[in-house]
């Protein structure tokens, strides 16, 4: 997911508390990718805002 890296997100911890709407606007982050991100965050006790 180059869009995440380009926006400065290199790890799940960096995504924690990121704004969900902002993340969903990143290049390559559609509904499926957003769902995968949220599931991965949840597995680590983290979440988007």
Secondary structure as GFF3:
##gff-version 3
##sequence-region A 1 49
A	DSSP	alpha_helix	2	6	.	.	.	ID=ss1
A	DSSP	alpha_helix	12	15	.	.	.	ID=ss2
A	DSSP	alpha_helix	20	24	.	.	.	ID=ss3
A	DSSP	alpha_helix	31	43	.	.	.	ID=ss4
###
